[in-house]
Every structure is written in C-alpha cells, then in structure tokens.
Amino acid sequence: MQQKWQAFRDRLLFRGPMDIAVALSKLPKTEHVKQSFLLDFNLVSNSLMVITLQGIFRDGKTRIGEPLNSSTECKFFVRQFAIIPKTEGLAILSDILQITPVSTQRMEHYNNLLKNAAISNAAISSVSSQQLDGMAPPPPSPQQQQLSLLNPQTLLSGMAGTSSGTFPIKNEMATEGGIQQQQQTNLFNPATTNLTARTEMVKQFCLFSGMKPDWSEKCLQDCAWSWEDATRAFANIRAQIPPEAFS
C-alpha cells in the first residue's frame, strides 16, 4: 500500500519551474466563470502569505466559448498558493489545485459563502459611502453580481429562449424563507426613488453587462430597479440580445 501511494504521489507532485510548467501545459484548455471567483487571505505575515482562490470553470475544446447549458459542463476548483517574498518580487512556494464536480449541495454551500462575502463587503462600502457622500447608498458590489449569476437556475440551466425586447423575471421565491431572502437582498439595492442612485445603477450595469446605457436602463426598469433581478434576467437572455445593444 505504501509503495502504491508513493507511486501515485509522484504522478501528482511536481518540483522545480520546468517540471511545473510542463505539468500545467498538459492540462486541458479551460474557461473560467470570473463572476464566480472568491478570494480568501488565509494568512498574511512579513515572511509568508497564503491565499485561496475558488470558483467555477469548464474544460474541453468543444465547449469553450459556448453558452452554459448543464451542470455536467462545469466543475468547481480550489487553488491555494503559499507565497514568500523574494528579492524585489514574490515567489510561489506551494500551489495546490483541487477540482470537484458541481452538485446542488455544493452550489448551495458556495452561494452561502458568496452571500456572506456580499454582506461583509456591503457593510464596508456603506460606511465609506456615508463618510464621503452623506447617506448615499453604495453601488452594487462584485459579490452581489456573483450571487445572481451563481443561482443554479441561471448558471446551470442555460439561456432561456425569450424575446430580446423584454427582460422577464422568474419568481422563484415561493416559500416564506425565499421571500425573506429576497427582502434581505433588496436591502443592498439603491433606493428606486433616488435619481442619483438610478444613474449610478445604470452606469454600473453598463460596466457589468457591456450594454449601452439605454438598454441597461431598460433592463433595470423592467426589473423594478432590482440589481439582483436585472443581472439574473440579463444572464437568462444574454444570447438573445441583439448586437446593437452592446457598446
């Protein structure tokens, strides 16, 4: 058993720049869902820093660039780096990559991680915004965008076949807990009666979606100025939106 483990370990452990570069070059082509990235700083000191990056990706030459349409095309990854200072830069002391399948239970757990990150980030952004602009609400954070894009119904079920002129909303808050969650999420959205907040939302949605301001505003209006609903609607019908909508 010990010999078998040692042989298995030798196939997975690589040392030295050249061996590591060769091993990485043999991995299949990948396409990462950047909106799913979650970065944690596990340890920070003068002599060592450990960070963990996790998210969703897919591999395989035939699927790269195509819309997501099933959970079997996606995988979770967790990559942990141990970094040390070296001369005027940094050196990676250890790089550990873990890959696991996507499952409903894992997706729910990952969404909880993103939700906690969004709450924490929103609190920090709110304090900074109040200090600079009185009581102006903060713009939507990247983690809030992640929450909508990582909904299993939008990320893993593919693009809904709908008309390009509207942004339909699917009400998935059927249970009392779901309604409560929607109310909590809406607390992070700017007040819909605030013209300045709406203008900022349109600006942020243009950056997020790549669409022109009038199309971004139309999407937000159809979704009652709910950032979460608007990003979900955009993800659902992205493939059906005409090219002229994008800048």
N, C-alpha and C positions, 0 to 999 in steps of 0.2 A: 504493500500500500504506500509506504514511504517513497519508494522508487517511482511509482506511478505518479504521485503528487509532484515530485521533483521534476519529472519529465513534462508534466502539464504546466508547471510554473515556469519552466524555461521557455515554453512556447508563448507565454503571455508577458514575460518580463524582459524589457529591453534597456540596455545601458549604453551611454555614450551618444553624442549628437548624430553620428552617421546611422547607427542601428535604429534610433528613434525615428529619424527622418524616413528611412526605408519602410519601417513598420507603418507610419502614418500614410505614406504614399500608396500602400496596398489596400487601404480602406476604401470602400465604395464611395462614389460621389453622393453628397448629401445636400439637402435643402432644409434650412432651419426656419422655424416659425419664430421670428425675432420678437414678436409681441409676447411670446410665452416665457422669455428669459427672466430668471430670478437669480440675483447675485447676493450671496451672503459672505460677510467677512467673519470667518471663524476665529481668527487670531491675528492680532496686529501688535508687533513689538519692533524694537530697533534692529533686531537681528533676524526676524522671521515673520512672514505673513502667510496665512493660509486662507484661501478663498474658495468658494464652491459656486459653480455656475450650473444651473439646471434649466431644462426646457424641453421642447418637443421638436422632433425632426423626422424626416423620412429619407430613405436612400433608394438607390436603384435608378439606372439610367432611363428607364421607360417612364418613370413617374415625375422626374424633375421638371418643374415648370407647369405642371398640370394642376387643376383645382383639386383640393382635398375632397374625397367622396366616401371614405370609410375609415374606421378606426384601425383597420389592419394595415393601412399605409403609413401609420405614424408609430413612433417609438419615443419613449422618454429617455433622456440622457442626464447623467450627473457627472460633472467633471470637476475634480478637486486639484488645486495647484498649491504646492508649498514653494514659496518664493523667498529668496535671500538677496541682500544687496551684494553687488559685485562691481568693483571699480566705480564707474560713473553710471551704471545701469543696474539691471536686475538679472538674476539667473533663476531658472526654474529647477528646483531641487527634486521635486516629485510631481508627476502628472498622472492621476488615476481617473480612468474613464469607465463608467458603468452604464450599461444600456439595458432597458427593461421594456416589455410590451406595454401598450396602452390598454387600460381596463377602466370600467366605470368607477370602481372603488378608488383606483389610483388617481383618476381625473378629479373626483370629488375631494380627495385629500390635497391635491395640488391646488385646486381652486381655493381651498381654505387657507393655504399658505399665501396665495396672492391676495386674498381678501384681507388678511392680517397686515400684509405689507401696504396695501392701499390705505387702510385705516391709519396706520402709523405715519405714512407719507402725507396724508391729507391733514393730519393734525399739525405736522411741522409746517406745511405750506400755508395753513390757515394762520398760524402765528406770524409768519413772515409777511403775509399779505396784509394783515391788520396793522402791523407796525409801519408798513410803507404806504398803504392806501386807506387807512381808516378801517372800515368794515367791509371792504371789497372782498368778495369770495374768491378763492384760488381757482386757477384753471384746472381742468381735469388732468390727473396725473397719468404717467405711463402705466402704472399698475392698474388704474381703473379701466384703461383701454384693454389691458390684458384680461380683466375679469369678464368683459363682454365677449372677447374673441375666443376665450377658452371655454365658453359654455359648450358642453358636449353636443347640443342640438345644432350649433352653428359651426363649430370647428370640425366635427367628425361626420356630420350628416350631409355635407356638401352644400352647393349653392342652390337655393330654391329657385324654381322656374317661375319667375314673376315678371310683370311688366316693368320696363325700365323707367316709366314715368312716375311711379309711386314707390314709397318705402313702407311696405306693410309691416305691422308689428304682430308677432305671435305672443299671445298672453299665456305664459307658462306658469303664472303664479296662482295655481288652483287651490293650494292648501293655505291654511292660516299662517303657517310658518313661511310659505313662499311670499305671501302678501307682506308680512312683516319684513322680510329680507328686501323686497322691492322698496319699501318705505325707507329702510336704512340706507340703501344705495342712493336714493334720490337726495338724501341729505348732502351728498357731495356735489350735486349739480348746482350751478349758479342759479339765482332766482330768475324765474322766467319773465318777471316784470321789469327787470333791470336791463335797460338798453345797452349799457356799457358791458354788462356780463354777456348779453347775447352776441354783441360784436366780438368779444373775446372768444366765445364758444365757436363762432363761425371761423375765426382765424385759426384756432386750434384744430378744428375739424378739417380745414383745408390742408394743414400740415399732416394730419393723420391719414386722410383718405387720398390726398393728391388731386381732389376735385376742385373746380373753380368755386369762387365764393357764392355765386347764385345757386349752384347745385348743392353746395354744402348747407346753405341756409334752408333750402327746400327740404332737405333730409331732416334737419333739426326741427323745422316747423311741423312736418308730418309726424314726428315722434314727440310732439309736445315739449320740445326743448329738453328732453331727457337724453343725456350723453350716453348712458348705457344702452337704451333702446335704439338710438341712432347708429351707434357702432355695430350693434347686432344686425340691424336692418341692412347696413352697408355690406357687412360680411356675407349676408344671405344672398344678395343680388348683385354682388360685385361683377360677376361675369356678364350680366345682362345690361349693365350701364353703358350707354354709347360712348365712343371715344371722345366726342366733343365735350363731354362733361369734365374731362381731365385737362389740367393746365400743362 
